[in-house]
């Protein structure tokens, strides 16, 4: 399974330290967990949600990374956020699966994948292969939109 992560270069390690210090959307602070995505586009969309709305001052050290993991994720039920958090807490505590899949709220056709760095197989996960990523390049306004108006659905 190929998994994706968009992060700043100093934080490419899949050690879950950021979530351990600050918590993650569905995981409490104090427990390491690394967040990944089932699709590259989802990794970009999730990271974009945490950037300033005006896109000014975004650091220029983002990288898009991917790794291959030979493991099937545990599917987390998602009727509501409280249930998701409870299941994620149990999954992290019992340590039976390396990965947990949560249907994305940003792009429901894809999954947020949590990796438990304390799982016995975590040491076998290859580090991320990365390439530079620029929000400025990704979100630039194509010149034809200025000619034809901003309401166009040109892809």
N, C-alpha and C positions, 0 to 999 in steps of 0.2 A: 504494500500500500504506500503510495507516494503522498507525503504530507507536506504542507506549506506553512511558512511563517514569514510575516513582514515585521521587521523589528529594526531597531537601531543597532549598528555594528557592535557596540560594546556588550550587547545583550543576546548574542546568538546562541550561547550555551543553553542546552535543554535541561538545565538544573533546577528550574522552577523557583529561583531565588526571588525574583520580582513578586510573584504571587505569594511566596512565603512571607515576605515583608509587608505587602499591601493588600493581599487577597486577590482573587480573580472574580469574574462576574458570578460564577457559581461555586466558588471554593473559598473557604474562610482564610483569613490571614493566619500565619503560623504553620501552614502546611504547604510544602512545595508542590507545584503542578505547572507543567509547561503547556501553553496553549498553541495549537496548530490548527490548520484548516484542511478540509478534504479537497479544496480547489484553490488555485492561486488567486483567482478573482475574489474569493471570499476573504482570503488573508488581507488583500488590499482594502476591501470595503470595511472590514472590522477595524483595521488600523486607522482608516480615514475618519471613522466615527470619533476617534479620540484626538483629532487634530483641531486646531482653532478653526472656527467657521470661515474666517476671512483668509485662511491658508497662509497668513503672514507669520514668519518666525518659525516655520517648521524646520527642524534640524535637517542638515544635508547628508547625514550619515546613515540613512536607511538602507537596508539590504533585503532583498527577497531571497528566502532560502527554502530548500527542500531536502527531505531525507526519505529514504525507503525503509519501511518497517514491516517485517514479516510477522504480523500479528493482527488478529481480528479484534476490533474494539467492542467493548460491552456497550449495548445500546441503552441510553438513559431515557426513561419515560419523561415526556414533556407536557403534561397537561397544564402546568403552571410553574412559575419560577420557584416557588417554595418547595414543590415536589422535586424539581430538578436539583436544587441545592441539597436537599435531604439525601437523594440518591448519590450525588457526587460525594458527599461526606462519607456515606457508607462505603462507596467504592474505594476512596482513598484510605479509609481505615482498615478495610479487610485485605487490600493488596492482592486480590486474586487475579486481576487483569492489568496489563500494562497500559492499555488505552481505553478511553471511554468516549463514545460519540454522542453529541448533543445536537439536535436539529437547530440550525442557525435561525435566529430571529431576523437577521439582516437579509439572508438569502435562504429561505426554507428548503430549497432543493439541494442544499449542501449541509455539511456538518462541521461544527467546531469539534476538534478532537483534543481531548486532554490526555497528556502523558504523565504517568506517575513516576517521577524520578527515583522514588524509593522502592519501586518494584524490582524484583531480582533480575529481570531481563533488561532493565534500563541501561545497564552498562554495555549492552550489545547494540544499542541504537547508534547508527553512524551519525557523526556531527553534520550539521547543515552544510550543504553546498550553497554558496551565495553568489549573488551578483548585485551590483549597485542598483538602487531604486530611487527615482526622483518623483516626488509628488508634482513638482512643477512641470516636468516633462509629461507625466501621465495625464494631468488635468489641464494642459494648455488648451486654449480656445482655438480651434482650427480656423484659418482665415476665411473659408467659405461661409462660415456662420455670420461673419460681419457683412458679407455681401448679400446673403439671402435672408438674414434675420435670425434672431436667437431662438425662435420657437420651433425651428425645424427638427425633424426626427432623423436626420442624417446620421448614419452609424459609420 
